[in-house]
Amino acid sequence: MQNVTKESVKHKVVVRAQFCKGCGLCIEYCPRKVLRYSNQLNSSGYYYAEPSEETECSGCMACVLVCPDCVIEVYDE
């Protein structure tokens, strides 16, 4: 059996953009700076959070824990 650690698993961050209010807590608390503000507005008029393609998610779930609207999910790939 192969030894799988959290660091060896890739993670994907999904933000439900239409429900994000752009508070920025997830962006501020992400230790790897995976999230950023989008350049587009959602239907409510907010610049929502979106994953950056430059940095890999560690799966720490900090963004999920601090999001007041529960619009972020982290998945193992």
Secondary structure as UniProt FT lines:
FT   HELIX           6..8
FT   STRAND          11..15
FT   HELIX           17..19
FT   HELIX           25..29
FT   TURN            31..32
FT   STRAND          35..41
FT   TURN            43..44
FT   STRAND          47..51
FT   HELIX           62..66
FT   TURN            68..69
FT   STRAND          72..76
//
